[in-house]
Amino acid sequence: MKKFILHIGPGKCGSSSIQNFFKVNKNPSSERVRFILLKPKDVLRFNKSELEKSSILEINDLLKINGRNCDILILSRENLYQCPYTISNFFKEALKLFNKNVLIGYSRRQSDFYVSAYSQWFFRSDKSIFETNTILAKLGLNGAYFTGIEKHTMSAIIADFKVEQHFFGDNLMNWYEGYRSIEELLDEKVELKIGTLPKKESKLNLIQDFCLKAGIQLKSSSLSKSNIKINTKFNPSFVEALNVSKEVGHSVFNPHEENNMLTIISEKLKTEIETDTSYFERMMIYTDFYFRRSNQEFCKRYHLDFSYFHAPSDFKKCEIIELFKYKEAKRKSGTWLIDYYKNLSAVMTEVSLSLAKNCIYE
C-alpha cells in the first residue's frame, strides 16, 4: 500500500470544509483517494497508552480493508488532536502496512480560534458558563455588566487560558505544546505536515493547501469546487440571546445539538447589534500577544511564517485587568448595557414574529 494520511483537525481549523469536499467530490484527483471520516466515539475509545489486542486488530483491519485499491487512504476527525494516544496507535499499525505515513494538522491565530469556538460551543455549555462566572467573581467582577463573549474572554485571560479543559484538555490554543505532545509519541518515520489556516489573501485555499500537503493532484474540474467553505456560523446577536437564556436557566440546546435549527434562525436575523468593539479588540490583541513566545517556538519547529501570528502590541496582564475593572465601573454608571439588551430584545422579537408568520401562513 502506498500512503496513509491522518488528518487530526483540530476543531475550528477548517476540518468540516475538508471533510465535506471529499464527501461530495468522489473522484477529485488523479490519484485514487479514499477518505474516511472516523466516529468521535472511536477516536476516544482508542485513546489509551496500551490498547487491548482486540482494539489493535480493529485498527489494523480498518486500515487494511480501506487501504485496498487506493493510492492514498485518509482518515479524518477533528477531535484526534485532543487524543494523542489514538494518533499514536493508528500510526503504529499504519507503519506496518503503508510505504509512507503522514500526519496533517492545522492551527490559527488564537484570538480567531477562541471567538470561533465560543460562537460554536462555549456559549451554550453549562460548564463553560459556570466556569466563566466563577473566575470573574473571584476577582470581584460582576458578569452582569458584560456580554457573553466579553466575559468568557475575560475569564480566559484571568486564568491564563487554563479554561475550557472539558473541551480541549490542557493545551487550549497552545499549538506548540499540543503538537509537540503528539510528536513525542510518534515514530520518526511519520512525516508531520503542520500548517496554518489560509487567510483570504493566500494563494492557496484550504482544500488546495490540504491536497498539497497530502500529495494529491486535484483535477481541473475539481479546482472550482475547492473554494466552498462549510462552516456552521450563527448570528452573534442570536448567540448572545441564547447565552443569556442558558445562563438564567432556560432550556437551551447544548453544544453540538440542533445546529441546523440554529443556522436557520440565524439566517432569518438580518441585524447584528453594535458591540463595544474597541474594548473587545484590546482583549484579542492581549490574547495573541500572550501566545507570542509559544507561537515563535511553534513556527520555528514546524517551519511556519511567524508573521501569521503577529500581535500588534504588548499588553501586561495587570493592565488588561485594570481595563476590566474600569469598563465595569463605566457601565455601572452609564446606559450602554441597557441600550444593548433593549436592542437585542427588539431584534429577537422581530425574528420571532417572522418565524411565527411563516408557520401561520405555510
C-alpha positions in Angstrom: 0.0 0.0 0.0 1.2 3.5 -0.8 0.3 6.3 1.5 -1.6 6.7 4.7 -2.7 10.2 6.0 -4.2 11.0 9.3 -5.9 14.4 9.4 -6.2 15.4 13.0 -8.0 18.8 12.9 -8.1 20.5 15.4 -11.7 21.8 15.7 -12.4 25.3 14.3 -9.5 24.9 11.8 -11.3 24.0 8.6 -12.0 20.3 9.2 -15.6 20.4 8.1 -14.7 22.0 4.8 -12.0 19.4 4.1 -14.3 16.5 5.1 -17.2 17.9 3.1 -15.1 18.4 -0.1 -14.1 14.7 -0.1 -17.6 13.6 0.7 -19.2 15.5 -2.1 -16.4 15.0 -4.7 -15.9 11.3 -5.1 -13.0 11.3 -7.6 -11.4 14.8 -7.3 -7.8 13.9 -8.0 -5.5 12.0 -10.4 -4.7 9.6 -7.5 -7.2 7.0 -6.2 -8.1 8.6 -2.8 -10.2 7.0 -0.1 -11.4 9.4 2.5 -12.8 8.0 5.8 -14.5 10.1 8.5 -13.9 8.5 11.8 -16.6 8.4 14.5 -15.8 10.6 17.5 -16.6 7.8 19.9 -14.0 5.6 18.2 -11.4 8.3 18.4 -12.0 8.5 22.2 -12.1 4.7 22.6 -8.7 4.2 21.1 -7.1 7.0 23.2 -5.1 4.7 25.5 -1.4 4.2 26.0 -1.8 0.5 26.0 -4.6 -0.9 23.8 -6.3 -4.3 24.2 -5.4 -6.8 21.5 -8.9 -6.7 20.1 -8.7 -2.9 19.6 -5.3 -3.2 17.8 -6.7 -5.8 15.5 -9.7 -3.5 14.8 -7.4 -0.6 13.8 -5.3 -2.9 11.7 -8.4 -4.3 9.9 -9.8 -0.8 9.3 -6.5 0.3 7.7 -6.0 -2.9 5.7 -9.5 -3.1 4.3 -9.9 0.6 3.4 -6.4 0.8 2.1 -7.1 -1.7 -0.7 -7.5 -0.5 -4.2 -6.4 3.1 -3.5 -3.2 5.1 -3.7 -3.9 7.3 -0.7 -6.0 6.4 2.4 -7.1 9.4 4.5 -8.7 9.1 7.9 -10.0 12.3 9.4 -11.6 13.6 12.6 -11.1 17.0 14.4 -11.1 15.5 17.9 -8.0 13.5 17.0 -5.9 16.5 18.1 -7.1 16.0 21.7 -6.4 12.3 21.6 -2.6 11.8 21.1 -2.6 8.1 22.0 -5.2 7.4 19.3 -2.9 9.1 16.8 0.0 7.0 18.0 -2.0 3.8 17.9 -3.1 4.4 14.3 0.4 5.1 13.1 1.8 2.0 14.9 -0.4 -0.2 12.7 -0.1 2.0 9.6 3.7 1.8 9.6 3.3 -2.0 9.1 1.0 -1.5 6.1 1.9 1.6 4.2 5.1 2.9 2.5 4.5 6.5 3.5 2.8 7.8 6.6 1.8 11.5 7.0 0.1 13.5 9.8 -1.7 16.7 8.7 -2.8 19.3 11.2 -3.7 22.9 11.2 -3.6 26.0 13.5 -4.9 29.6 13.5 -4.4 32.8 15.4 -5.5 32.2 19.0 -7.9 35.2 19.1 -9.7 34.0 16.0 -9.8 30.4 17.3 -11.3 31.5 20.7 -14.1 33.6 19.1 -15.0 30.8 16.7 -15.0 28.2 19.5 -17.1 30.4 21.7 -19.6 31.1 19.0 -19.9 27.4 18.2 -19.7 25.7 21.6 -18.8 27.7 24.7 -21.9 30.0 24.7 -24.3 27.1 25.3 -22.2 25.0 27.6 -23.3 24.9 31.3 -19.8 24.1 32.4 -18.3 27.0 30.4 -20.8 29.5 31.8 -20.3 28.3 35.4 -16.5 28.4 35.0 -16.6 31.9 33.5 -18.8 33.4 36.2 -16.7 31.7 39.0 -13.5 33.1 37.7 -14.9 36.7 37.3 -16.4 36.5 40.8 -13.1 35.6 42.4 -11.6 38.8 41.0 -14.6 40.8 42.3 -16.1 41.4 38.8 -19.8 41.2 38.1 -20.5 39.3 34.9 -23.9 41.1 34.6 -22.1 44.1 33.2 -20.6 42.3 30.2 -21.8 40.4 27.2 -21.3 36.6 26.9 -18.3 36.8 24.5 -16.7 39.5 26.6 -16.9 37.7 29.9 -15.8 34.4 28.5 -12.7 36.0 27.0 -12.1 38.0 30.2 -12.2 34.8 32.3 -9.8 33.0 29.9 -7.3 35.9 30.2 -7.6 36.0 34.0 -7.0 32.2 34.2 -4.1 32.4 31.7 -6.2 30.4 29.3 -6.4 27.4 31.5 -10.1 27.2 30.8 -12.5 25.0 28.7 -10.4 21.9 29.6 -13.6 19.8 29.3 -13.4 20.7 25.6 -9.7 20.8 24.8 -7.7 19.4 27.6 -4.6 21.2 28.9 -3.3 22.7 25.7 -6.1 25.0 24.7 -4.7 27.2 21.9 -1.1 26.5 22.7 -0.2 24.9 19.4 3.4 24.3 20.2 2.7 22.3 23.3 -0.2 20.5 21.7 1.7 19.3 18.6 4.9 18.6 20.5 2.9 16.2 22.8 1.7 14.4 19.8 5.0 14.3 18.0 6.7 12.8 21.1 4.5 9.7 20.7 5.2 9.1 17.0 7.9 7.1 15.2 10.4 9.3 13.3 9.2 7.7 10.1 5.9 9.5 10.4 6.0 12.8 8.4 4.4 15.8 10.1 2.9 18.5 7.9 1.6 21.2 10.2 0.1 24.4 8.8 -1.9 27.5 9.4 -5.4 28.1 8.3 -5.0 30.0 5.0 -6.0 33.7 5.0 -8.4 35.2 2.4 -5.4 36.7 0.6 -3.5 33.4 0.5 -2.6 32.0 -2.9 -4.0 28.6 -2.0 -7.4 28.0 -0.4 -7.7 25.4 2.4 -8.6 22.5 0.2 -5.7 23.2 -2.2 -3.4 23.6 0.8 -4.5 20.3 2.3 -4.1 18.5 -1.1 -0.6 19.9 -1.5 0.3 18.6 2.0 -1.3 15.2 1.1 0.5 15.0 -2.2 -2.9 15.0 -4.1 -3.1 16.4 -7.6 -6.6 17.9 -8.0 -8.3 17.5 -11.4 -9.0 20.8 -13.1 -12.8 20.0 -12.8 -12.4 19.9 -9.0 -10.4 23.2 -8.6 -13.5 25.4 -8.9 -15.2 23.3 -6.2 -12.3 23.6 -3.8 -13.2 27.1 -2.5 -16.5 26.2 -1.0 -16.4 26.5 2.8 -18.6 24.5 5.2 -18.8 26.3 8.5 -21.6 26.4 11.0 -21.9 30.1 11.8 -24.5 31.6 14.0 -25.6 35.3 14.1 -23.7 36.9 17.0 -26.8 38.6 18.4 -28.6 35.3 18.4 -25.6 33.7 20.2 -25.8 36.4 22.9 -29.6 35.8 23.3 -29.0 32.0 23.6 -26.1 32.5 26.1 -28.3 34.7 28.3 -31.2 32.2 28.2 -28.8 29.4 29.1 -27.3 31.4 31.9 -30.6 32.2 33.6 -31.7 28.6 33.5 -33.9 28.2 30.4 -33.9 25.1 28.3 -31.4 25.7 25.5 -29.6 23.3 23.3 -26.2 22.0 24.4 -23.0 22.1 22.3 -23.4 20.1 19.0 -27.2 19.9 19.4 -29.6 21.2 16.7 -27.1 23.1 14.7 -29.3 23.1 11.6 -32.1 24.7 13.5 -29.9 27.4 15.0 -28.5 28.1 11.5 -32.0 28.5 10.0 -32.9 31.0 12.8 -29.5 32.8 12.3 -30.2 33.3 8.6 -33.5 35.0 9.5 -31.7 37.6 11.5 -30.7 40.4 9.3 -29.3 42.6 12.1 -26.2 42.4 14.2 -26.3 44.7 17.2 -23.4 47.0 17.6 -21.0 45.9 20.4 -18.1 47.6 22.2 -15.6 46.7 19.5 -12.7 48.7 20.8 -12.9 47.0 24.2 -13.1 43.5 22.7 -10.3 44.2 20.2 -7.9 45.0 23.1 -8.7 41.6 24.6 -8.0 40.0 21.2 -4.6 41.8 21.0 -3.7 40.6 24.5 -4.7 37.1 23.6 -2.4 36.9 20.6 0.4 38.6 22.5 0.1 36.1 25.4 0.9 33.3 23.0 3.6 35.1 21.2 6.5 33.1 22.6 5.0 29.7 22.2 3.9 30.7 18.6 7.6 31.6 17.9 8.6 28.1 19.0 5.8 26.6 17.1 6.7 28.3 13.9 10.4 27.5 14.3 9.7 23.9 15.0 7.3 23.4 12.0 8.8 25.9 9.6 5.9 28.3 9.5 5.8 32.1 8.9 5.6 33.8 12.3 4.1 36.9 10.8 0.8 34.9 10.6 0.6 35.1 14.4 1.9 38.6 14.8 0.5 40.6 17.7 0.5 44.3 17.1 1.3 45.5 20.6 2.3 44.4 24.1 -0.1 44.3 27.0 0.8 43.4 30.5 -1.8 41.3 32.4 -2.1 43.9 35.2 -3.1 46.5 32.5 -5.8 44.3 31.0 -7.2 43.5 34.4 -7.4 47.2 35.2 -9.2 47.7 31.9 -11.8 45.1 33.0 -12.4 47.0 36.3 -12.6 50.3 34.5 -15.1 49.0 32.0 -17.3 47.6 34.7 -17.3 50.9 36.6 -18.1 52.8 33.5 -21.0 50.6 32.6 -22.5 50.7 36.1 -22.9 54.5 35.7 -23.9 54.5 32.0 -26.7 53.2 29.8 -24.7 51.2 27.2 -25.6 47.8 28.5 -29.3 48.7 28.9 -29.4 50.0 25.4 -27.6 46.9 24.1 -30.1 44.5 25.6 -33.1 46.6 24.6 -31.8 46.4 21.0 -31.3 42.6 21.4 -34.8 42.2 22.7 -36.2 44.1 19.7 -34.2 42.0 17.2 -35.3 38.7 18.8 -38.9 39.9 18.8 -38.6 40.7 15.1 -37.3 37.3 14.2 -39.9 35.5 16.5 -42.7 37.3 14.7 -41.2 36.5 11.3 -41.0 32.8 12.2 -44.5 32.8 13.6 -45.8 34.4 10.4 -44.2 31.7 8.3 -45.7 29.0 10.4 -49.2 30.5 10.3 -49.3 31.1 6.5 -47.5 28.0 5.3 
